[in-house]
Amino acid sequence: MVMVSDIGCSGLFDTFFNTHAFHGLHGRALTYATGLKLARPDLKVVVTMGDGGIGIGGAHILSACRRNLDLTLLILNNFNFGMTGGQFSATTPPDAVVSSGFLNRLEFPIDICQAARAAGATYLARCSGFHKDLSGVMEGALRHEGFALVDIWGLCPGRYTGRNKLTPRAIEEGLTRLPPVAGPVEENAGKEYGRHYRELAAALQPASPPASIDKILDPPEKVRSEVMILGDAGQRIITAGEILCRAGLTAGLRVTQKNEYNITVLRGPSISEVILSPREIGFTGLERPNVVLALGREGVQRRSVLFERLGPETLIIQAQGLNLPSTRAEVRRMDFRGQKIKSNDWALAALAVLAGMNRILSPEMLKAAIKIRFAGEALESARKLIDKMV
Amino acid sequence: MAFSLLEGNEATAWGAVGAGCRFFAGYPITPATSIFEAMLELLPPLGGICLQGEDEIASIGACLGASMAGLKVMTATSGPGLSLYSEHISFAIGGEIPIVIVDVQRLGPSTGSATRGADGDVQFMRWGCSGGLPVIVLAPVDARDCFLLTWHAFNLAEEYRCPVFIASNKEIGLTKESVDLEALPRPPIIDRAAPPPGRPFLPFETPPDRLTPYFLPIGGKVLVRQTSSTHGPDGYITTNHEEIARSQDRLEKKLLAAVSRFTFYEEYLEAKAETLILCYGVTARAAKDVYQKRKEQGRPVSLLILKTLWPTPEDLIKEKTRGAKNILVVEMNLGQIVREIRRVIPEKRVEFLGRMDGRLVPPARIEEMIRRVQSTE
């Protein structure tokens, strides 16, 4: 068994026991307990926190309830932060006199059992620290297979009871004023996390390492090439970059791919910068792209300053309808829309055009690459598209 | 020679699993999320545990618990998450808990730009803890390094019982490249040392010839204590100042005295070069291009790439910079490791080139800076 304790007077709890012990940071006891229990499912894990810890560690309590990992949490609730001088905690009554001046009058004390119930706790108990059958209450919680929370109310003679009339009788009375909790919470009953995790994990297949691609072809160009693909989110720009990389690998070239996009999902520019080289690649940014695929307005706009720097040795394959900044590069306009090609296929179509020109990659390299990347129907339609454009 | 296509983050995950990692807990954050995704594919089928914590604090906390139970653990994040890890990093240092922490750095400060790179946390990794005791920080340059240095990180975490950071960067983690997976070295695996039998076990005791305590797991037959409080060898709170002083000294010396054993680097020293470029991380790729080009042109520079950032490899820095007149430190931040360089070689002329605007430092800017540095002779 391991006792996992938190910060505060309750944090000394582990020192009273002859067990494994883990005394950690304020509010975080459940996090260590989670790691310990997942690593050693046969270990009995008992966690103690004060009412201080449940405030700072609120998120962890809710998560423990949601997970239902077999841990037992004993909350040593004495209605204040004893160790730091008696400031109010999340459970301090508004009318108590504490070391936080008038501030506790402004905050509502939490019923941690109700909060835990709402979060899915499968076992809840609450009693006084003076309860005749306190061990029985604890035993019930310890035996429960799943997350069990016991809210134990006590006195803090060091700080609290000197200024507030709290007695064992007052505690008993206070307990009756809250909705009762008595052990298993039927409506939340469910699988214990560890058991459930292992059950689901056992059904999974081992992962294979990334496929190794042999050199089976020769590249049309044996020099370092830079390809910039400019598009919009949703145009499968990054996939096109990966396909181009894989095409390079089929010809024994080294490759790098660096992508740029915004944090917004499915909106904004999508840019892929690919380098193919017979030599090891250092810098991964594109300094002088040999080819630019200009496929989407957002991508073109994001890199607009690039265009005036390009010379006639650069080839731009442009989707017709797109406005380009003025440039001295060679521009080839492709009427993808007119050819009824969907916008999210333009990038692959542009690669096919490039392959048809035997620039950067050959048609064979492109076909080998899509075989690696796609399967089934996706592979078929990719093949058709390439045959159409090459 | 066949290549696979993988990004730095995937390589990090494969290196971790290769080194024996069987517990990962993390919270999704760009640009580190794909490490979590890779570990989620890798670990469960191997009987390992992959946990999506409710936040970063829970994730690293779970790692500390699992590590004390005997597993090799890892967590991964970016700058904003590192900020949340801070208190648990301090705990891992004081509690001597082995853990590998990956920071795939992004442009800060704070939320900054999730999809842009930077090396803005390299001092934070070292000093983002209360008490300021040392940690190990390794800095990969590319995907190959992500695999290898992560593997080494686990070995070091086991040997020295401390947090070991991988200072990655969006520009490494999310850049895909060709890697010869088969040719990647697989170093021998090191495990935390169990105590020899015959003595009662004290969790933080060290015999005279060791600076790292022996390890026994929580949950084993012998009772083990772990605590974030100032503790004596028995794992209970101590107020004995001599004992505390000895312990702090040992925690510091544990790593500082051993740094030569885990100083990773690459060197390209040219006898005729008056300038040495000193850099780390993704910037080293641009620096290598500059080195190569200048060598071919007959106007060489030297290049030293640090892959161990902390503890500062002082001996290495002093030795390798000896022959150069000018040191040019290049970083993807406003100047962090350069402070250490200037501290270690105060007699040398140390110039700095850096940027922290979401863009890589390109070879052309390094070139330009070298010309400027060399022309002010």
HADDOCK unambig.tbl for C-alpha pairs under 7 A between the chains (distance, minus, plus):
assign (segid A and resid 1 and name CA) (segid B and resid 219 and name CA) 6.76 0.50 0.50
assign (segid A and resid 19 and name CA) (segid B and resid 223 and name CA) 6.11 0.50 0.50
assign (segid A and resid 20 and name CA) (segid B and resid 218 and name CA) 6.02 0.50 0.50
assign (segid A and resid 20 and name CA) (segid B and resid 219 and name CA) 6.82 0.50 0.50
assign (segid A and resid 20 and name CA) (segid B and resid 223 and name CA) 4.99 0.50 0.50
assign (segid A and resid 20 and name CA) (segid B and resid 224 and name CA) 5.01 0.50 0.50
assign (segid A and resid 20 and name CA) (segid B and resid 225 and name CA) 5.71 0.50 0.50
assign (segid A and resid 21 and name CA) (segid B and resid 224 and name CA) 6.48 0.50 0.50
assign (segid A and resid 21 and name CA) (segid B and resid 225 and name CA) 4.64 0.50 0.50
assign (segid A and resid 21 and name CA) (segid B and resid 226 and name CA) 6.02 0.50 0.50
assign (segid A and resid 22 and name CA) (segid B and resid 225 and name CA) 5.96 0.50 0.50
assign (segid A and resid 22 and name CA) (segid B and resid 226 and name CA) 4.65 0.50 0.50
assign (segid A and resid 22 and name CA) (segid B and resid 227 and name CA) 5.74 0.50 0.50
assign (segid A and resid 23 and name CA) (segid B and resid 226 and name CA) 6.07 0.50 0.50
assign (segid A and resid 23 and name CA) (segid B and resid 227 and name CA) 4.44 0.50 0.50
assign (segid A and resid 23 and name CA) (segid B and resid 228 and name CA) 6.24 0.50 0.50
assign (segid A and resid 24 and name CA) (segid B and resid 227 and name CA) 5.85 0.50 0.50
assign (segid A and resid 24 and name CA) (segid B and resid 228 and name CA) 5.32 0.50 0.50
assign (segid A and resid 25 and name CA) (segid B and resid 228 and name CA) 6.88 0.50 0.50
assign (segid A and resid 31 and name CA) (segid B and resid 58 and name CA) 5.07 0.50 0.50
assign (segid A and resid 31 and name CA) (segid B and resid 61 and name CA) 4.93 0.50 0.50
assign (segid A and resid 31 and name CA) (segid B and resid 62 and name CA) 4.90 0.50 0.50
assign (segid A and resid 32 and name CA) (segid B and resid 61 and name CA) 5.14 0.50 0.50
assign (segid A and resid 32 and name CA) (segid B and resid 62 and name CA) 4.76 0.50 0.50
assign (segid A and resid 32 and name CA) (segid B and resid 64 and name CA) 6.23 0.50 0.50
assign (segid A and resid 32 and name CA) (segid B and resid 65 and name CA) 4.18 0.50 0.50
assign (segid A and resid 33 and name CA) (segid B and resid 65 and name CA) 6.30 0.50 0.50
assign (segid A and resid 34 and name CA) (segid B and resid 62 and name CA) 5.66 0.50 0.50
assign (segid A and resid 35 and name CA) (segid B and resid 62 and name CA) 3.95 0.50 0.50
assign (segid A and resid 35 and name CA) (segid B and resid 63 and name CA) 5.90 0.50 0.50
assign (segid A and resid 35 and name CA) (segid B and resid 65 and name CA) 4.48 0.50 0.50
assign (segid A and resid 35 and name CA) (segid B and resid 66 and name CA) 4.34 0.50 0.50
assign (segid A and resid 36 and name CA) (segid B and resid 65 and name CA) 4.65 0.50 0.50
assign (segid A and resid 36 and name CA) (segid B and resid 66 and name CA) 4.75 0.50 0.50
assign (segid A and resid 36 and name CA) (segid B and resid 69 and name CA) 5.72 0.50 0.50
assign (segid A and resid 39 and name CA) (segid B and resid 66 and name CA) 5.36 0.50 0.50
assign (segid A and resid 39 and name CA) (segid B and resid 69 and name CA) 6.28 0.50 0.50
assign (segid A and resid 39 and name CA) (segid B and resid 71 and name CA) 6.99 0.50 0.50
assign (segid A and resid 40 and name CA) (segid B and resid 69 and name CA) 6.76 0.50 0.50
assign (segid A and resid 43 and name CA) (segid B and resid 219 and name CA) 6.09 0.50 0.50
assign (segid A and resid 63 and name CA) (segid B and resid 54 and name CA) 6.66 0.50 0.50
assign (segid A and resid 201 and name CA) (segid B and resid 44 and name CA) 5.02 0.50 0.50
assign (segid A and resid 201 and name CA) (segid B and resid 45 and name CA) 5.86 0.50 0.50
assign (segid A and resid 202 and name CA) (segid B and resid 45 and name CA) 6.28 0.50 0.50
assign (segid A and resid 204 and name CA) (segid B and resid 45 and name CA) 5.42 0.50 0.50
assign (segid A and resid 205 and name CA) (segid B and resid 45 and name CA) 5.93 0.50 0.50
assign (segid A and resid 206 and name CA) (segid B and resid 42 and name CA) 6.70 0.50 0.50
assign (segid A and resid 206 and name CA) (segid B and resid 45 and name CA) 5.07 0.50 0.50
assign (segid A and resid 206 and name CA) (segid B and resid 46 and name CA) 6.91 0.50 0.50
assign (segid A and resid 207 and name CA) (segid B and resid 41 and name CA) 6.04 0.50 0.50
assign (segid A and resid 207 and name CA) (segid B and resid 42 and name CA) 5.54 0.50 0.50
assign (segid A and resid 210 and name CA) (segid B and resid 4 and name CA) 5.96 0.50 0.50
assign (segid A and resid 210 and name CA) (segid B and resid 5 and name CA) 6.85 0.50 0.50
assign (segid A and resid 210 and name CA) (segid B and resid 6 and name CA) 6.96 0.50 0.50
assign (segid A and resid 211 and name CA) (segid B and resid 4 and name CA) 5.70 0.50 0.50
assign (segid A and resid 212 and name CA) (segid B and resid 2 and name CA) 5.86 0.50 0.50
assign (segid A and resid 212 and name CA) (segid B and resid 3 and name CA) 5.27 0.50 0.50
assign (segid A and resid 212 and name CA) (segid B and resid 4 and name CA) 4.41 0.50 0.50
assign (segid A and resid 213 and name CA) (segid B and resid 2 and name CA) 5.45 0.50 0.50
assign (segid A and resid 213 and name CA) (segid B and resid 3 and name CA) 5.44 0.50 0.50
assign (segid A and resid 213 and name CA) (segid B and resid 4 and name CA) 5.93 0.50 0.50
assign (segid A and resid 214 and name CA) (segid B and resid 2 and name CA) 4.70 0.50 0.50
assign (segid A and resid 214 and name CA) (segid B and resid 3 and name CA) 6.86 0.50 0.50
assign (segid A and resid 215 and name CA) (segid B and resid 2 and name CA) 6.65 0.50 0.50
assign (segid A and resid 249 and name CA) (segid B and resid 3 and name CA) 6.59 0.50 0.50
assign (segid A and resid 254 and name CA) (segid B and resid 178 and name CA) 5.62 0.50 0.50
assign (segid A and resid 255 and name CA) (segid B and resid 177 and name CA) 5.40 0.50 0.50
assign (segid A and resid 255 and name CA) (segid B and resid 178 and name CA) 5.41 0.50 0.50
assign (segid A and resid 256 and name CA) (segid B and resid 175 and name CA) 6.85 0.50 0.50
assign (segid A and resid 256 and name CA) (segid B and resid 176 and name CA) 5.59 0.50 0.50
assign (segid A and resid 256 and name CA) (segid B and resid 177 and name CA) 4.23 0.50 0.50
assign (segid A and resid 256 and name CA) (segid B and resid 178 and name CA) 6.67 0.50 0.50
assign (segid A and resid 257 and name CA) (segid B and resid 175 and name CA) 5.57 0.50 0.50
assign (segid A and resid 257 and name CA) (segid B and resid 176 and name CA) 4.99 0.50 0.50
assign (segid A and resid 257 and name CA) (segid B and resid 177 and name CA) 6.23 0.50 0.50
assign (segid A and resid 258 and name CA) (segid B and resid 175 and name CA) 4.80 0.50 0.50
assign (segid A and resid 258 and name CA) (segid B and resid 176 and name CA) 6.64 0.50 0.50
assign (segid A and resid 261 and name CA) (segid B and resid 115 and name CA) 6.87 0.50 0.50
assign (segid A and resid 262 and name CA) (segid B and resid 115 and name CA) 6.70 0.50 0.50
assign (segid A and resid 263 and name CA) (segid B and resid 114 and name CA) 6.79 0.50 0.50
assign (segid A and resid 263 and name CA) (segid B and resid 115 and name CA) 6.76 0.50 0.50
assign (segid A and resid 282 and name CA) (segid B and resid 285 and name CA) 4.35 0.50 0.50
assign (segid A and resid 282 and name CA) (segid B and resid 286 and name CA) 5.74 0.50 0.50
assign (segid A and resid 282 and name CA) (segid B and resid 288 and name CA) 6.29 0.50 0.50
assign (segid A and resid 282 and name CA) (segid B and resid 289 and name CA) 5.66 0.50 0.50
assign (segid A and resid 283 and name CA) (segid B and resid 285 and name CA) 4.88 0.50 0.50
assign (segid A and resid 283 and name CA) (segid B and resid 286 and name CA) 4.40 0.50 0.50
assign (segid A and resid 283 and name CA) (segid B and resid 289 and name CA) 6.73 0.50 0.50
